Amino acid sequence: MLKKSQKSISEIFVEREKDTLSKYAFLTANTKGREHPYEVCRNRTEFQRDRDKIIHSQSFRRLMNKTQVFLAPAGDHYRTRLTHTLEVTQIARIIARALRLNEDLTEAAALGHDLGHTPFGHAGEAALQECYDASFTHYKQSLRVVEKLENNGAGLNLTFEVRDGIVNHTGSNMASTLEGIIVKYADRIAYINHDIDDAVRAGILTVDDIPRDIIEVLGREHSERINTMVTSVIDNSYDRPEIKMSDEVAVATNALRSYLFEHVYLNPMAKGEEAKAQEMLVKLFEYYVKNPEKLPQSYYKNIESEGVERCVCDFVSGMTDRYAIETYNDLFVPKVWRGKC
């Protein structure tokens, strides 16, 4: 037990950051804090606590049964939303450590960046944009998950900087910290490369199909391409107040992403079942809007304050692929009656 005069472990960590991190790092001591009162932990810094809150959340566990690219793949080695998240986190931590930025903040934002992703990947996102709201996005839903839906409606009470990194990890959005921007780069590096790996496994393309000019810049092998991209970020961001790649690597990376959109993300072999998945989610949404009393109590209790459609969207978007299919079957597929002969 610590004596009153002794500093706590978390205080030692916070002071160590001032001596060891880059002048451009976001220091834990400078956090804008949490929305709700809380008891300080003596063994973990604020961002370490956020990491643990996310890992122990229900929405994090559900990622293991949510689609990355391929809907309900039969093979054991295709990525899920959870394995994607772990790869993003690993890449983000490598970059943060090399740049002497705040690894704990980076890790927490990376682990939480996809908590609000729908079942069936971006197909599910498109379905909810159709039946609920055209402005629905998985990154806004991720923020809603950690602020309002997790922990029986109390939210996870994360720090501002982690929430900022989560909601600004994609598109034109930009996080307010370099650590949050690293997550944006790590996300793209991870999915571009593991989606190639999965597409090759599925027989949709081969590495030889990738344009030669892209291969010459980024590399032929999976690990080589990741290393090229990560190294470019580190080399062009070291001891600078920005996160960026070299122009050459950035152009090749964007070209590879565009190639994947044309040959994988829109490929009928990979996406042939998406229309069915979208139709299924739309029907589930419509059913629960008409029958809100069928919602789980944790969602139903918010109807008066949030509205029926908002609560139904929260429920449907939180489903795993498997649960969505099972629920659809229970509601809409006739059950075979088996009597005794």
C-alpha positions, 0 to 999 in steps of 0.5 A: 500500500502506498504511503500518503507521501508517495506518488501513485503509479498513474502519477508517475506515468503522467510525469514520465510522459513529460520527460520522454514524449515528443514535444508534439505528443498529447500529454495525458495531463492535458486531457479535457477529461470526461463528461461525468464525474469519476474516481481517479485510478491510481494504477492507470492513466486516463487513456489506459483506463479508456483502453480497458473500458473499450476492451471490456465493452459488449460492443467490442466483443460483438466485433468478432461476428461482424463482417469486414468485407466478405459476408459470412465467409466459410473460411477460418482466416478471413478478417472480421471487424475485430481482427481488423481493429486489432491490426489497426491498433498494432499499426497505430501503436508502431507509428506512435511509438516511433514518433514518441507520441502518446501510445495509450491515447493512440491505442484507445482510439484505435480499439474504439474506432469501429465500435458502431459499425453495422452488421454486414460491413458497409452494406449494413451502413447503406441499409440504415442510410436508406431506411433510417437517415441518409446521414447515418455513418458508422463513425458517428454511431461509434461515438454514440455507442461509447457516449450513450449506448454502452454500459446499460445506457450510461456510456463508457465516459471516455476522455474527450481525446479518445472520443475525438479520435474515434469519430474522426478516423475516416473520410475528410474528418480530422482528429484534434490530436496527432495520435487521433490522426495516426488512427486514420492512417493506420485504419487505411493501411490495415484495410487496404492490405488485409483486404488484398490478402482476403481477396487473394484467398477468395480467388477474386484477384492475385497479386500479379493483377495489381498494377505494376507501378503500384507494386514498384512503389509499395512492394509485392508482399503483404508485409512489404507493403505495410512496412513501406506505408508505415515507414513513410508515415514515420519518416515524414512525420518524425519530430513534426507537428503533422502526420503524413506520407511521402507524396510518392507513397501517398499517391501509390496508396490512394491508387491501390485503394481505388483499384480495390474499390473497382476490383474487390469492393464492387466485385459481384463475387465479393458483394453478390449477397449484399443486396440480400443483407441490405434488404434483410436489415431494412425489413428488420428496421421496419418490423421493429418500428412497427413493433417497438415493444419487441425491442430489448428493454435496454433500447425500448426504455429510450423511446420517449426521449430518443424516438422509435426510429433512433432506438430501432437504429441503435438496436439493428446497427448493434447486431452481429451478422449472425444475430441479424440472420437469426432474428430475421429467420425467427421473424419472417421465415416459417418454422417447420412443424415436426410432429410425431409420426 
